Amino acid sequence: MNNITRPSVREIVDDFAKAIEETKREAAPPNKIVIDFRDESKKKKERPVYTVPIDLLRYRKDNGRISSDVLDYEKNIAILDEKSREAQKLIRGFLERKDREKTEELKNSILHKGQQDPAIITCDGFLINGNRRKMVIEILNESSEHKGKFPFMDVVILPGKKAEGGPPTLKEIEQIENRYQLQSTGKAEYYGFDRALSMRRKVKLGMSLEEQLRDDPAYAILSEKEFGKAMKKIEEEYLGPLDCIDRYLSYLGREGLYGTISTGMADPGGRWQAFIDYYMNVYKKLENEKERIKLGICEDEVGKIEDIAFKIIIKRELKNLPKLHKVMRDLPKLIKNKDSKKELYMLSKIKLQLDKEECSDEKGKEYDEREIDLIWAKKNEREINWHLKKAFDFNEREKEEEAPLSLLQAALNKLNHKNMTSEPLTAEDLHEARSLAFKIKKRADDLESEFFNLEKNIKKGIDEIIKKHKK
């Protein structure tokens, strides 16, 4: 028999809550607002808006916008205690590195219009919606031009321990973030990688992907068939690539080090898009038995192909070769070609790990994972480029061999084959043979007509050019 459990509630810091309660002041009218919390939006229940000293407001580490940075830091360095000043500085730093262009836009908006929308906080001052606004206001307050100009923020305070309904559960906090930050009607600047991590965190806290989408007005109006398609699309664009990233990190012995993948939209070394391309074009085919048969590979070859794809992703910049997204798109074609596949398989022989002395500088200080990737890529650049180029060359050669003239010649050769006679056919086969011969004749007539018209048009065009030249 399963035990009855209560939904997990976020721990409230009593001292912080007391400070908020003692310093909050009623905001200037309009000082009431309906927020999307529990069923209050449907009931049009208004909550008061207060002004609170900005110093009492704290960033929340479970902010989906910085999911990759937090997970990477906690895996690589230490668990963040968001109650500490040090953790607050780090979280602000993560926010500052995200989408600087949007941050600049928000800064200009606050300077010209002030804070337009109240933030949403827990009763002890942790921001659920409004982390980036606090970060921008702090930057303005620290500047010489606007020093101390914005000492307060307008906020809506969620219920505490003794309030009606009690404090929000962890799932309810995720729902608020989903409604204000992740939904299609919300903040479009959310980076795909962080969005994927945030979606998965919500699933772990009991908010299934289906629930996340049904909570979004843009999806709620869809028919069941359309909703199913939309959900599959989200899985393929976010959760599928994220699973591939987890296998990649495990493959490199870097479980949880998401910062080595990407730090945001402005990260030139980011590989999030590469994993979308890998998942959509390669992994889905590797997982499908019918697709594997088409590609001519066995199930026990899947690991080797993923090893090759991951090495290409580490290398990332491919000299004198198509861009990474095209390589991932064309990888199944290369695998299908026997000679190209042989060249690709040579990449599996490349040693993944660097020697110990290659992983540190002259003073013995170890390089971080991104620097190690660059060193590995430089070391193996020639070999990777060589085998990939040969693989593409073999594939192009096969395309040339399948050009129209080559195909026509091959078809004629087949028809003129010494075994192409009626003698071995039975009475039952003759009807089908006649039907096939008729289809071949019709197709040949259609092609002859098409080639004739093209030739006639070309000659006509040349004659017109000659006439114009004579004039």
C-alpha positions in Angstrom: 0.0 0.0 0.0 1.4 3.4 -1.0 1.9 6.0 1.7 -0.2 9.2 1.4 2.2 12.1 0.8 1.7 15.9 0.8 3.1 18.0 -2.0 6.6 19.4 -1.2 6.5 23.0 0.0 9.5 25.3 -0.4 11.2 26.0 2.9 10.5 29.5 4.2 13.3 31.5 5.9 11.5 33.0 8.8 13.9 35.9 9.3 13.7 36.9 5.7 9.9 36.7 5.8 9.8 38.9 8.9 12.0 41.6 7.2 9.7 41.6 4.2 6.6 41.9 6.4 8.0 44.8 8.4 9.2 46.9 5.4 6.6 46.3 2.8 4.5 49.4 1.9 1.4 49.7 -0.3 2.4 50.5 -3.8 1.0 53.6 -5.7 -2.3 53.0 -7.4 -3.3 50.8 -9.2 -2.1 48.7 -6.3 -4.0 45.5 -6.9 -3.5 42.9 -9.6 -4.7 39.4 -10.5 -1.9 37.0 -10.9 -1.8 33.5 -12.5 -1.5 31.5 -9.2 -3.6 28.5 -8.3 -7.1 29.3 -9.7 -7.0 33.0 -8.9 -6.8 34.1 -12.5 -10.1 32.3 -13.3 -11.8 33.8 -10.1 -10.4 37.2 -10.9 -9.0 37.3 -7.3 -6.9 40.4 -6.8 -3.7 40.6 -4.7 -2.2 43.8 -3.3 1.0 45.2 -4.8 3.6 46.3 -2.4 6.9 48.2 -2.6 9.8 46.4 -0.9 13.4 47.4 -0.5 15.3 45.8 -3.4 18.0 44.7 -1.0 15.6 42.3 0.7 14.7 40.6 -2.6 16.8 37.5 -3.5 17.4 35.6 -6.7 16.1 32.1 -7.0 18.6 29.5 -8.2 15.8 27.4 -9.7 15.1 30.1 -12.3 14.7 28.3 -15.6 16.6 31.0 -17.5 19.9 29.9 -15.8 19.3 26.2 -15.4 22.4 25.1 -17.3 24.7 27.5 -15.4 23.4 26.4 -11.9 23.5 22.7 -12.7 27.0 23.0 -14.1 28.2 25.0 -11.1 26.7 22.6 -8.6 28.2 19.6 -10.3 31.6 21.1 -10.9 32.2 23.3 -7.8 29.6 23.3 -5.0 25.9 23.3 -4.1 24.6 26.9 -4.2 23.0 28.1 -0.9 20.7 30.8 -2.3 20.4 32.3 1.2 24.1 33.3 1.1 25.5 36.6 -0.3 28.1 34.6 -2.3 25.4 32.5 -4.0 23.4 35.6 -4.8 26.4 37.2 -6.5 27.0 34.1 -8.6 23.3 33.8 -9.6 23.3 37.5 -10.7 26.5 36.8 -12.7 24.7 33.9 -14.5 21.8 36.2 -15.3 24.1 39.0 -16.6 25.8 36.6 -19.1 22.4 35.6 -20.6 21.2 37.5 -23.7 22.9 40.8 -23.1 20.8 42.4 -25.9 17.5 41.8 -24.1 19.1 43.0 -20.9 20.0 46.3 -22.5 16.4 46.6 -23.8 15.0 46.1 -20.3 17.5 48.6 -18.9 16.3 51.3 -21.3 12.7 50.4 -20.6 13.1 50.8 -16.9 15.0 54.1 -17.3 12.3 55.6 -19.4 9.1 54.1 -17.9 10.2 52.7 -14.5 9.1 49.2 -13.5 5.9 48.4 -15.4 4.9 45.0 -14.0 5.2 43.9 -10.4 7.5 41.0 -9.6 6.1 37.9 -7.9 8.0 36.7 -4.7 7.7 34.2 -2.0 6.8 35.6 1.4 10.5 35.5 2.4 11.6 37.5 -0.7 12.7 35.0 -3.3 11.8 36.0 -6.8 9.7 33.7 -8.9 9.1 36.2 -11.7 11.3 39.2 -11.8 14.9 38.0 -11.3 16.1 39.8 -14.4 14.3 43.0 -13.5 16.1 43.0 -10.1 19.4 42.4 -11.8 18.9 45.3 -14.2 17.8 47.6 -11.4 20.8 46.7 -9.4 23.1 47.5 -12.3 21.4 50.9 -12.7 21.7 51.6 -9.0 25.4 50.8 -9.1 26.1 53.2 -12.0 27.5 56.6 -11.3 24.7 58.2 -13.5 21.8 56.5 -11.7 23.2 55.6 -8.4 20.5 54.6 -5.8 17.7 55.9 -8.1 15.7 52.7 -7.7 15.7 51.6 -4.1 12.4 49.7 -4.2 10.7 47.1 -6.4 6.9 46.6 -6.8 6.0 43.0 -5.9 3.1 40.7 -5.3 3.8 38.5 -2.2 2.6 34.9 -2.3 1.0 33.5 0.9 3.1 32.4 3.9 2.6 29.8 6.6 -0.4 31.3 8.3 -2.1 32.7 5.2 -5.2 31.2 3.5 -4.1 28.3 1.3 -0.7 28.2 2.8 2.7 28.8 1.0 3.1 27.6 -2.6 4.3 24.0 -3.2 7.4 23.4 -5.3 5.1 22.4 -8.2 3.0 25.5 -7.8 6.2 27.6 -8.1 7.1 25.8 -11.3 3.6 26.4 -12.6 4.0 30.2 -12.0 7.3 30.2 -13.8 5.8 28.1 -16.6 3.0 30.6 -17.0 5.1 33.8 -16.8 8.4 32.7 -18.3 8.1 29.7 -20.6 4.7 29.8 -22.2 4.5 30.9 -25.9 2.8 34.1 -24.8 5.5 34.8 -22.3 9.2 35.6 -22.6 10.4 34.7 -26.1 14.1 35.2 -25.2 14.3 32.0 -23.2 17.3 30.1 -24.5 16.3 26.6 -25.9 18.9 24.7 -23.8 17.8 26.3 -20.5 14.1 25.8 -21.5 14.7 22.1 -22.0 16.4 21.8 -18.6 13.6 23.8 -17.0 10.9 21.6 -18.7 12.7 18.4 -17.4 13.0 19.8 -13.9 9.2 20.5 -13.9 8.6 16.9 -14.9 10.7 15.7 -12.0 8.7 17.8 -9.6 5.4 16.3 -10.8 4.4 18.6 -13.6 4.3 16.4 -16.7 5.1 17.8 -20.2 1.5 17.3 -21.1 0.4 19.3 -18.0 3.0 22.1 -18.9 1.5 22.4 -22.4 -2.1 22.2 -21.4 -1.4 25.0 -18.9 -0.4 27.2 -21.9 -3.3 29.0 -23.5 -1.6 28.6 -26.9 -1.9 24.8 -26.7 -5.1 24.6 -24.6 -7.2 25.5 -27.7 -5.8 22.8 -29.9 -7.7 19.6 -30.9 -6.4 16.3 -29.5 -4.7 15.5 -32.8 -3.1 19.0 -33.0 -2.1 18.8 -29.3 -0.4 15.4 -29.9 1.6 16.8 -32.8 2.6 19.9 -30.7 3.7 17.7 -27.8 5.8 15.5 -30.1 7.4 18.6 -31.6 8.3 19.9 -28.2 9.8 16.5 -27.2 11.8 16.5 -30.4 13.1 20.1 -30.1 13.9 20.0 -26.4 13.7 16.8 -24.4 15.1 14.5 -27.2 18.3 16.6 -27.8 18.7 17.0 -24.0 18.8 13.2 -23.6 21.5 13.1 -26.3 23.5 15.7 -24.4 23.3 13.6 -21.2 24.7 10.6 -23.1 27.4 12.9 -24.6 28.4 14.2 -21.2 28.4 10.7 -19.8 30.6 9.5 -22.7 33.1 12.2 -21.8 32.9 11.5 -18.1 31.3 15.0 -17.5 27.9 14.1 -16.1 25.9 17.3 -15.3 28.5 19.7 -16.7 26.1 21.5 -18.9 28.2 24.6 -19.1 30.5 22.7 -21.4 27.6 22.5 -23.9 26.5 26.1 -23.9 26.1 29.2 -21.7 23.4 31.0 -23.8 22.4 32.4 -27.1 25.5 34.6 -27.4 27.9 31.7 -26.7 30.0 31.2 -29.9 31.2 27.8 -28.7 27.7 26.5 -27.9 26.7 23.1 -29.1 22.9 23.1 -28.3 21.9 23.4 -32.0 24.4 20.6 -32.9 22.5 18.2 -30.6 19.1 19.2 -32.1 20.5 18.4 -35.5 22.0 15.1 -34.3 18.8 14.0 -32.6 16.5 14.9 -35.6 18.7 13.6 -38.4 20.8 10.8 -36.9 19.6 9.5 -33.5 16.0 9.0 -34.4 17.1 6.8 -37.3 19.5 4.8 -35.2 16.7 4.1 -32.7 14.3 2.9 -35.5 14.9 -0.7 -36.7 13.4 0.0 -40.1 15.6 3.0 -40.6 18.7 1.0 -39.5 17.9 -1.6 -42.2 17.6 1.1 -44.8 21.0 2.5 -43.7 22.4 -1.0 -43.8 23.6 -1.0 -40.2 23.2 -3.5 -37.3 22.1 -2.6 -33.8 25.6 -3.3 -32.4 26.9 -0.5 -34.7 24.8 2.2 -33.1 27.3 2.9 -30.4 30.2 3.3 -32.9 28.1 5.8 -35.0 27.3 7.8 -31.9 30.9 7.8 -30.9 31.8 9.2 -34.4 29.0 11.9 -34.2 30.1 13.0 -30.8 33.7 13.4 -32.0 32.5 15.5 -34.9 30.5 17.6 -32.4 33.6 18.1 -30.2 35.6 19.2 -33.3 32.7 21.5 -34.3 34.6 23.8 -36.7 35.3 21.7 -39.8 37.9 23.1 -42.3 37.0 23.0 -46.0 33.9 21.0 -45.2 30.1 21.7 -44.8 28.9 23.4 -41.6 28.3 21.2 -38.6 24.5 21.2 -39.1 24.9 19.9 -42.7 27.3 17.2 -41.6 24.7 16.0 -39.1 22.0 16.2 -41.7 24.1 14.2 -44.3 25.5 11.7 -41.8 22.8 9.0 -42.6 23.6 9.3 -46.4 27.3 8.9 -45.7 26.6 5.8 -43.5 24.5 4.3 -46.3 27.3 4.6 -48.8 29.7 1.7 -48.3 32.9 3.6 -49.0 31.9 6.7 -47.1 30.9 4.6 -44.1 34.4 3.0 -44.1 36.0 6.4 -43.9 33.7 7.5 -41.1 34.5 4.4 -39.1 38.2 5.4 -39.2 37.2 8.2 -36.8 36.2 5.6 -34.1 39.9 4.8 -33.9 40.8 8.3 -32.7 41.7 8.3 -29.0 39.1 10.3 -27.1 41.3 11.2 -24.0 44.3 13.5 -24.1 47.5 12.5 -22.3 47.7 13.9 -18.8 50.4 16.4 -19.6 48.3 17.8 -22.4 45.5 18.7 -19.9 47.5 21.3 -17.9 49.7 24.3 -18.6 53.4 24.7 -17.9 52.8 25.4 -14.2 50.7 22.3 -13.8 47.3 24.1 -13.6 44.6 21.9 -15.2 42.7 23.3 -18.2 38.9 23.4 -18.0 36.8 21.1 -20.1 36.2 23.7 -22.9 40.0 24.3 -23.3 40.6 20.5 -23.3 38.0 20.2 -26.1 39.9 22.9 -28.1 43.2 21.1 -27.6 41.7 17.8 -28.5 40.1 19.3 -31.7 43.4 20.9 -32.7 45.3 17.7 -32.2 42.9 15.6 -34.2 41.9 18.2 -36.8 43.8 16.8 -39.7 42.7 13.3 -39.3 39.0 14.2 -38.8 39.0 16.5 -41.7 40.7 14.0 -44.0 38.3 11.1 -43.3 35.2 13.3 -43.4 36.3 14.9 -46.7 36.9 11.4 -48.2 33.5 10.3 -47.0 31.8 13.3 -48.7 33.9 12.7 -51.9 32.8 9.1 -52.1 29.1 10.2 -51.6 29.4 12.9 -54.3 31.0 10.3 -56.7 28.0 8.0 -56.2 25.7 10.9 -57.0 27.6 11.6 -60.2 27.3 7.9 -61.1 23.5 8.2 -60.7 23.2 11.2 -63.1 20.5 11.0 -65.8 22.9 9.8 -68.6 24.4 7.2 -66.3 21.0 6.0 -65.3 19.7 5.8 -68.9 22.8 3.9 -70.0 22.4 1.5 -67.1 18.7 1.0 -67.9 19.6 0.3 -71.6 22.3 -2.1 -70.6 19.8 -4.0 -68.4 17.3 -4.2 -71.2 19.9 -5.4 -73.6 21.2 -8.1 -71.2 21.5 -11.6 -72.7 19.0 -13.0 -70.2 16.3 -10.4 -71.3 14.3 -12.9 -73.4 10.8 -14.4 -73.2 12.0 -18.0 -73.2 12.3 -18.6 -69.4 8.9 -17.0 -68.7 5.8 -19.1 -67.8 2.4 -18.4 -69.2 1.4 -16.7 -65.8 4.5 -14.4 -65.9 3.9 -13.2 -69.5 1.0 -10.9 -68.6 3.1 -9.2 -65.8 6.1 -9.0 -68.2 3.9 -7.3 -70.8 2.6 -4.8 -68.2 6.1 -4.0 -67.1 7.3 -3.6 -70.7 4.4 -1.2 -71.4 5.3 0.9 -68.3 8.9 1.0 -69.4 7.9 2.0 -72.9 5.6 4.8 -71.6 8.3 6.1 -69.3 10.8 6.0 -72.1 8.4 7.9 -74.4 7.7 10.5 -71.7 11.5 11.0 -71.1 12.1 11.2 -74.9 9.4 13.9 -75.2 10.8 15.8 -72.2 14.4 15.8 -73.6 13.1 16.7 -77.1 11.2 19.8 -75.8 14.2 20.9 -73.7 16.5 20.5 -76.7 14.1 22.5 -78.9 13.8 25.3 -76.3 17.6 25.5 -76.0 18.0 25.7 -79.8 15.3 28.3 -79.9 17.0 30.4 -77.3 20.4 30.2 -79.1 18.7 31.2 -82.4 17.2 34.3 -80.7 20.6 35.3 -79.2 22.2 35.0 -82.7 19.5 37.1 -84.2 19.9 39.8 -81.5 23.6 39.7 -82.0 23.3 40.2 -85.8 21.0 43.2 -85.3 
